[in-house]
Amino acid sequence: MASSPAARRQYRPVDGPRGDAGPSSRIPGGDPVLAARFAVPATPETFVRRQRLVDRLVDGPPTPLLLVTGPAGAGKTLLVADWVATERLPGPVAWLTVEHEDNAPGVFWAYLLEALRHHGVALPAGIGSPARAHEVDHSLLARLAAHLSVRDEPVVLVLDEFEQVSSAEVASGLHFLLGHAGPGLRLALLSRTEPLLPIHRYRVSGSVTEIRAADLAFRPDEASVLLHRHGLALSAGSVRALTERTGGWAAGLRLLALAAQGAADPAAYLAEFEAGQSTVADFLLAEVLDTQPVESQDFLLRTSVLDRIHPDLADALTGRPDGARTLSALSRANAFVEPVGHSWYRCHPLFSEILRIHLGARSPGLERELHRRAARWLAGAGQLTEALPHAAAAGDWEFAATQVVDQLAIGRLFTGRDAERLERLFATMAPDAQGPAAELVRAACDLTRYDVDKGAEHLRRAEALLAEHQGEDDSAALFTVAQLRVLAARLAGSADQARAAAEQAEQLQELVPQDLVAGHPELSTLRMNDLGSALLWEGSLGDASAALAAAARTPEGATTAGPRHEALARLALIELLHGRPGRSEARLRRAAAEAERAGLPPVSRTGVGQLVSATLAVDRDDLPTARAALDRAARSAAARYDPAVAAVLAIVRARILLADGRARAALDALDRVDQGRPPTAGPLPAWVTEGAAVVGSAAHLADGDPAAALAVLDQDGAGGPDCAIAAARAHLAAGDGPSARRALDAIPDRDGHGPAVTVRVLLARAQVAAALGDEAGARRLLTRALAVARSEQVVRPFREAGPWLRRLLRARPAPVDAHDWLPPDLLPGSQGPPGAAGGDDPVPDPPVEPLSDRETEVLEAAARLLSTEEIAAELFLSVNTVKTHLKSINRKLAVSGRSRAVRRARELRLI
């Protein structure tokens, strides 16, 4: 912890022997020796000993030179004072606080000799003492070095506030002494500035240990200890925020802690303190700003509007050509300015904040002009994302918007690390900002918020303004209009408009500078992803795949990661719609890898990927994983604004509810399948209506209504393979085997559907064959279905097949002997699917009366979502007998309803 200059003068008494220095001692010129300069500063009770810094001082062999540099109040003095006071050093420690008068060589060396004597270092009389203030005999330094070089114990000599020394002669003498005293001397220099010694030589030879400003900065855990010692208990987040705002500056933290002690709400004070009206400001203005030359003060004030300072940018703000020299000098002086590489510098954040307040007080109105100059310089230097906040601060919105459009940077509002920051920036754009560029940026901001109507209105205004300026080079603006219209069409659910806009954008892209196009790969990625998404909603799966694949092929990078991730997830969905779960999973892995590689936060990832994960988990009969993925998808922004995501979300939720035996709830879930459809969009695409119809038909069958199951399929006009399978099962449940066969015969053998569809088709044909008495044909079809399903691990169709499959396997189990990937409860001899209860869960009360074997068979069939008619057909019972058994089951299990009976039976492990 550092202390203020006043606090540092509260010296403690020095223990141990004293030399000959006293009131009668004199230095060249006749002034008495000030013994207070030899006192080691005392550490306050609130001092925080930071072990990581102590370790830097004590670990490894001691180097001849220890250099501790940092700005005022960084904690240099107290760090070394604590070290010499608490560590068992092998020899004596001599401390000298340097003052400006020590630039006279004779004065400096006289004080150094007196400091050694004061701290008990015996010096032979033959060494002598300087006779004149402004010079020193070189032989004196040689005699001192020779004496120190033969000591058994090294002397640690600490020179505090060494920034006071600007004399090259004094620095040269120290360099000579250190080089010739050998192991008898270890020199510690504590300075705000870089000393004049040839530090580079010490670094090359490994003869220096350095602790710099960055090392001295407090870390959040250390700041927490400091605040606690001042009686302040803050949350970890509050400590991190305070540490970040102060830059870990030791004096700033201590001064704020002292001020907070007197506040009614210390935590609120530290979170909201006004930097310009605090003791911190007084310290920095007095100790840093006021100590600089007038030109440097003006430089610091003018450049305080910048987050990073480049010499040429500083020249643009000051109107002087001395930026490079001034920055270098301020950095060497540790005046809270530090280099960050490639000629750029950074001012300490809290100091910069105080300087801006001081700038406003000294020169009202100047800050706005400085921001305007900074915006133009940064934009001209290709630093657009840094230029825009300055343009906004200057109120120059038209310049900011024009730069975004002319530099083809409109895509940066939608993707990349700066997207959220830029969207927030332009959300505050003044309503009086005029011009086509301003309207285009407004349209982009509206579209990022999924407000299609407002976005379209601003696009129309931009086009009208551009039409009024015919003859000017508006190619970038016209291209931006087309680019944004692709997204607007996607959000409006219009694939035709998306196609037209994408085609226009491709043509206009040829008219803008190609180096700008190459620098913004996110434009084509966004455009093709938006087009592919619109085509997917239309149901043009082939064209959608082509567009999305083009988006996924664009170069990797921070600005393309988001749309590439989304495109890969939608490609995974299309593979799933084609019945290819293996390919879908591979696409999904690539999408996840893209997100991880780019560090996309979960909120920036598409809900489509989670929906694909949920669907794959259902197909593989992993319902817990499916539910978790579905919940994550439901929390995504896409669930509210993307019609495709909303539709798939409803279908997958209905499938999971149906798997849980909740047929009515599944039907209710399907009512939300068109919830996300834009008002201007056309009818639902075929893949949505067919998917919903298949699940709806199964739900009606599970509810014992095959007529309703068929009606759903007829009503939606569904005609895919899965719809034919659903129709066949409904016909079987109604006792119409021939119609079931005809429904399946209508499915072409070679229509390009994937293995998951093939499995479902083969199982349905096996079920029809079994129902029509062709058990040999049923077994052959089952064997083929198992072979196809094995590589894809498609389990759910076998679980949903019904009791006919179990009976077939009981008679001849050979088809499943080699398929240990199937869940055990599907294999011959099992007692049905595992129950919900398990582990340490409490065992439910047993049934009022045990179920009969026949009732167990009926309940097992009901659990497989078969209708009453289908159960009757499978078990060779009448429909009325099945209903009687169901009523008996409800009574014995003390429930009402088939779904509750199934859940209760699973809890009791009866099925």
Helices and strands as residue ranges (DSSP letters): H 5-8, G 35-38, H 51-58, E 65-69, H 76-86, E 93-97, G 100-103, H 105-118, G 125-127, H 138-149, E 155-160, G 162-164, H 168-180, G 182-184, E 185-191, H 199-205, E 208-211, H 213-216, H 220-229, H 236-246, H 250-261, H 266-272, G 275-277, H 279-284, I 285-289, H 294-303, H 311-318, H 323-332, E 337-341, E 344-347, H 349-362, H 366-380, H 384-393, H 397-406, G 410-413, H 419-427, H 436-448, H 452-468, H 475-492, H 495-509, H 514-518, H 522-538, H 541-552, H 561-577, H 581-598, G 602-604, H 607-619, H 623-634, H 638-641, H 643-659, H 663-670, H 686-702, H 706-715, H 721-733, H 737-745, H 755-771, H 775-792, H 796-799, H 803-811, G 814-816, G 824-826, H 853-863, H 868-875, H 879-893, H 898-907
